[in-house]
């Protein structure tokens, strides 16, 4: 359970952070990340049961977005 702005309350949900590319020719999703709250990332057993990779650690939504921007720049996205 976590807060989601679309529901305006704490509820069972999944939160994703998405990067999109937009140009005069159209738009497309180019990256995505699942946001996991601290109570998830601090519980290794829970992460293993959910098959979350071992290298996943807590990151805020802005931090996830920054990582996506960095990957986009490194990949040469205009």
N, C-alpha and C positions, 0 to 999 in steps of 0.2 A: 504494500500500500504506500502510495506517495501522492504528493500534491500535483495536480495537473490543472493548468490554466484553462484548458478547454472545458473541463467539468466544473472548475471553480471550487474544487474541494479535494480532500484526500480520498482516494479511491484505488481500487485495483486497476493498474494500468501499466503500459509500457511507454516510456518517453524516448523519442528519437531526436537526434540532431542531424540535420540534412544540409548539404551544400548543393546549390544549383548553379548552372552556367546559363547565362541569358545573353543572347545576341539578337541582331535584327532578323536572323534566320530562324530563331526559335529558342527553346529552352530545354534543359535536361538535368535530371539529378546526376551528380557526378561523384558524390561521396555520402556516406551515412555512418552514424555511430549510435549504438544503444547506450543511453544514459543509465548507469546503475548507481543508486544512492549509497552513501557510506555504510549503512547497515548491511548492504549486500556485499560490498567489496571488502569489508572487514571480517566476513565470515567465509573462510576458505572452504569449509565443508559444503556450505550452501552453493558456492560457486562451482565446485566440482560436481555436485549433484545436478546442476543445471547445465553442465558441459561448457562452462565459460572458460576460455583459455587462461592458463596460469599467469600470463603476463598482464592481464587486465587489472588495473588499479583504479582507485577513485579519481575521477576528474570532473570538474564542474562543467556545465553546459558551455560556458564561454571558452573554457580550456579545450574542450572537444572541437569547438568551431575553429579555434586558432590552429589546432593540429591539422584540420582539414584544409585550411587556407595554405598552410606550409606545404602540405602534400600537393596541392594544386599548383603552387608556384614551382615546386621541384619537378613536377610532371610537364611543365611548360604550358599550362593552360593560360590562354591570353587573358 
